[in-house]
Amino acid sequence: MIDHDLLTYLEGYLTENRKTLFQKVLTERTKHFTVVLEDIYQPHNASAVVRSCDIFGIQDVYAIENRYTNKVSRHVAKGSQKWLDLHRYKNDGDNTKQCLSDLKAKGYQIIGTTPHNDSCYLSDFDISKKSAFVFGVEKEGISEYVKEHADGFLKIPMVGFTESLNISVAAAIILQDVTARLRNSSINWQLSDEHKQDIYMDWLRKSIKNVDKLIDHYHSSLK
């Protein structure tokens, strides 16, 4: 539960412009779609995808780390990672299984991004269902486990000699398309009021220097 008095207290340390910006961005955030990065080992790729998630309003990113550690480059991400919820799966070799299981429990269909025989073209993709887009390791693509347990597959039409796109480019193209269509639909894609409040409080804490000391002072003043 959010302590609304504490929230109001912390808001006093932000400018009106900052608070307005937070509220504006929150109205465009969604959990209807999410992104899964499976064993992405090049920091600039992971960082560019994270940046695209922020730009297109995706709040949650799931990082699976079976073989490689998912690292975000601040230079490439431009601080965007600060405003997203990053869920990391790195405990054991079944991280992919655990991540997909958690996502399905949350109501997501698992969509592997790959030029699979049964892949749906991006323009034909049904945006009405909650979807988690899985992007696999560079060169190799999504794992066999994802291919076996995905609910569907998605591909971007290509007409040149090159048969694949860089993961960060592919993610940006997909997210721009599906979020643009989502915002022009009647689908209930926006965050719940509860989620907005939780994220807003998190952003407040991340934006204020010495916030822990301020919170301690706030609680001390109540005694």
C-alpha positions in Angstrom: 0.0 0.0 0.0 1.2 3.5 -0.9 1.6 5.9 2.0 -0.1 8.9 0.4 1.2 11.3 3.0 4.8 10.2 2.4 4.2 10.5 -1.4 2.9 14.1 -0.9 6.0 14.8 1.3 8.4 13.6 -1.3 6.6 15.5 -4.1 7.6 18.6 -2.3 11.2 18.0 -3.5 10.3 17.9 -7.2 9.5 20.7 -9.5 6.0 21.0 -10.9 7.4 20.4 -14.4 9.0 17.1 -13.2 5.8 15.9 -11.5 3.8 16.8 -14.7 6.2 14.9 -16.9 6.0 11.8 -14.6 2.2 11.8 -14.8 2.3 12.4 -18.6 4.6 9.5 -19.2 2.6 7.2 -16.9 -0.5 7.7 -19.0 1.4 6.2 -22.0 3.0 3.3 -20.1 1.7 -0.3 -20.6 2.0 -3.8 -19.3 -0.1 -5.2 -22.1 3.1 -5.9 -24.0 6.4 -6.8 -22.5 9.9 -7.7 -23.8 12.0 -10.8 -22.9 15.8 -10.7 -23.6 17.2 -14.3 -23.6 20.9 -14.5 -23.1 21.7 -11.2 -24.8 25.5 -10.7 -24.1 26.4 -7.5 -26.1 25.7 -4.5 -23.8 24.9 -2.2 -26.7 22.2 -4.5 -28.0 20.5 -5.0 -24.6 20.8 -1.3 -23.9 19.3 -0.2 -27.2 16.3 -2.5 -26.6 15.8 -1.1 -23.1 15.9 2.4 -24.6 13.3 1.4 -27.2 11.1 0.0 -24.4 11.1 3.3 -22.6 10.5 5.2 -25.8 7.5 3.1 -26.8 6.0 2.9 -23.3 6.9 -0.7 -22.3 7.2 -0.8 -18.5 8.6 -4.3 -17.9 11.7 -6.0 -19.3 12.6 -9.6 -18.5 16.2 -10.6 -18.8 17.1 -14.3 -18.9 20.7 -15.1 -18.0 21.5 -18.7 -18.6 24.9 -18.4 -20.2 25.5 -14.6 -20.3 25.0 -11.7 -18.0 22.6 -9.0 -19.3 24.5 -5.7 -19.0 23.1 -2.3 -19.8 25.4 0.4 -21.1 24.4 3.8 -19.6 25.9 5.5 -22.6 23.5 3.7 -25.0 20.5 3.4 -22.7 20.7 7.1 -21.9 19.3 6.5 -18.4 16.2 4.8 -19.7 16.8 1.7 -17.5 16.1 3.9 -14.5 12.4 4.3 -15.4 11.7 0.6 -16.3 11.0 -2.5 -14.2 13.8 -5.0 -15.0 13.1 -8.6 -13.9 16.2 -10.8 -14.0 16.3 -14.5 -14.1 19.8 -15.8 -13.4 19.6 -18.4 -10.6 20.0 -21.6 -12.5 20.0 -23.3 -15.9 16.2 -23.3 -16.0 15.9 -19.6 -16.1 14.0 -19.6 -19.4 11.5 -22.1 -18.1 10.9 -20.1 -14.9 10.6 -16.8 -16.8 8.1 -18.2 -19.3 6.1 -19.9 -16.5 5.9 -16.6 -14.6 4.8 -14.7 -17.7 2.1 -17.2 -18.5 0.8 -17.1 -14.9 0.5 -13.3 -15.4 -1.7 -13.9 -18.5 0.9 -13.3 -21.3 1.1 -15.3 -24.4 4.7 -16.1 -25.4 5.7 -14.8 -28.8 9.1 -15.9 -30.2 10.6 -13.4 -32.6 12.1 -15.6 -35.4 11.6 -16.3 -39.1 9.9 -19.6 -38.2 7.8 -21.5 -40.7 4.7 -20.7 -38.6 5.7 -17.1 -37.9 3.0 -14.4 -38.3 4.0 -11.3 -40.2 4.1 -8.2 -38.0 1.3 -6.5 -39.9 -1.0 -9.4 -39.2 -0.2 -9.8 -35.5 -3.2 -9.8 -33.2 -2.5 -7.0 -30.6 -5.6 -7.8 -28.5 -3.8 -10.4 -26.3 -1.3 -9.6 -23.6 2.0 -10.6 -25.3 5.6 -11.2 -24.2 8.0 -10.8 -27.2 11.1 -13.0 -26.8 14.3 -11.9 -28.4 17.1 -14.5 -28.4 20.9 -14.4 -28.2 22.8 -12.8 -31.0 23.2 -14.9 -34.2 21.6 -18.1 -32.7 18.2 -16.5 -31.9 15.7 -17.8 -29.4 16.4 -21.1 -27.6 14.8 -24.5 -28.5 12.9 -24.3 -25.2 11.3 -21.0 -26.3 10.5 -22.5 -29.7 8.9 -25.5 -28.1 6.8 -23.6 -25.6 6.0 -20.4 -27.4 2.3 -19.7 -28.2 3.2 -18.1 -31.5 6.0 -16.6 -33.6 6.5 -13.2 -35.2 8.6 -12.0 -38.1 9.4 -8.8 -39.9 9.0 -8.9 -43.7 12.4 -8.6 -45.4 13.0 -8.4 -49.1 16.8 -7.9 -49.3 19.8 -10.3 -49.4 20.2 -10.1 -45.6 18.1 -12.6 -43.8 18.1 -11.1 -40.3 18.0 -7.8 -38.4 20.1 -6.7 -35.5 18.1 -7.5 -32.3 17.8 -3.9 -31.3 16.5 -2.8 -34.7 14.0 -5.7 -34.8 12.8 -4.8 -31.3 12.3 -1.1 -32.2 10.4 -2.0 -35.4 8.1 -4.5 -33.6 7.5 -2.2 -30.6 6.7 0.8 -32.7 4.2 -1.1 -34.7 2.3 -2.9 -32.0 2.2 0.1 -29.6 1.0 2.5 -32.3 -1.8 0.1 -33.2 -2.6 -0.5 -29.5 -3.0 3.3 -28.8 -5.4 3.5 -31.7 -7.5 0.6 -30.5 -10.3 0.2 -27.9 -8.2 -2.3 -25.9 -7.7 -1.5 -22.2 -3.9 -1.2 -22.4 -3.1 1.5 -19.9 -1.7 0.8 -16.4 -4.1 0.4 -13.5 -4.3 3.2 -11.0 -2.4 1.0 -8.5 0.4 0.3 -10.9 0.7 4.0 -11.7 1.0 4.9 -8.0 3.6 2.2 -7.3 5.7 3.3 -10.3 5.2 7.0 -9.5 6.5 6.4 -6.0 9.5 4.5 -7.3 10.3 7.3 -9.7 10.1 9.9 -6.9 12.6 7.9 -4.9 14.9 7.6 -7.8 14.8 11.3 -8.5 15.5 12.8 -5.1 19.0 13.0 -3.5 19.4 11.5 -0.1 15.9 10.1 -0.3 16.4 7.5 2.4 17.4 10.2 4.9 14.4 12.3 4.0 12.1 9.3 4.5 13.7 8.6 7.9 13.2 12.3 8.8 9.5 12.0 7.7 8.9 9.0 9.9 10.7 10.6 12.8 8.5 13.6 12.6 5.5 11.4 13.1 6.6 10.1 16.4 
